Amino acid sequence: MTRIGLSFFVGIVVGTIFRTFAKMAIGITALIAAAMAGLSYFHIFNVDFSSVQNEYQHGVSWLHDQAYRLKDVVFNALPSSTSAAVGFISGLKRK
C-alpha cells in the first residue's frame, strides 16, 4: 500500500507543478510571439523566420528525446506507474 500511495502522491505533485509551469510558459510565449509579430508588422524589428524555424526544429527534436528519457526514468523508478499516472492526471485537474 505504501508503494501505491507514494506513487500517487508523486504523480499529484508532478501534475500540479506541470500545470503551473505549462500555464506560465504558454502565457510568456504568447506575449513574446505577439510582441515579435507586432514589431515585425510595423517594420521596427525584422525577424528572419527561416532561421527561427531551423532552431525550432532542433529544439523540438531535443525535447522529444529528453521526454522519452524522462518517461523511461519515471517508469523504472516508480513502483506503481498506473497510480502515478492517475495521480498526475489528478494533479493536472483544477481544484
Secondary structure, DSSP 8 states (H G I E B T S, - for coil): -HHHHHHHHHHHHHHHHHHHHHHHHHHHHHHHHHHHHHHHHTTSS---HHHHHHHHHHHHHHHHHHHHHHHHHHHHH-S-HHHHHHHHHHHHS--
